[in-house]
């Protein structure tokens, strides 16, 4: 997921904060 410096590392494990941000954005897009 996103790391320091804007690096994208899809093979890494996502943190709870990253997953929460993804779910939050998804829900906001579905509601709108």
Secondary structure as GFF3:
##gff-version 3
##sequence-region A 1 32
A	DSSP	beta_strand	2	3	.	.	.	ID=ss1
A	DSSP	three_ten_helix	4	6	.	.	.	ID=ss2
A	DSSP	beta_strand	7	8	.	.	.	ID=ss3
A	DSSP	alpha_helix	16	31	.	.	.	ID=ss4
###
